[in-house]
Amino acid sequence: MSAIIEDVTARKVLNSRGDETIEVDVITVDGFGRASAPSGASRGKAEVVP
């Protein structure tokens, strides 16, 4: 399966804890997709601290 990306839009949204995360819309010639990145409560020693 192959899709040609026509547009990508990203925005800041709030997660269930009220913290900022990112949501992205991807539009292809065949359709549309939306995804958001969950943010974990714990941070590893190599993770960036906001």
Phi, psi and omega in degrees: 000134181228140179226141177262121180281127178261326183202149175225131178231131178241147178212157173275135176227168177261137177275188184293341177268356183086011178269151179287140172216185184246144174233138185231134171256134176236124178251126177243175178294339183258350183171201188219141176223149178223136179214150174232151182265121176289153175245130181283158180282329180259155180236137175281166183293341181262000182276152179284138176260123182293000000 
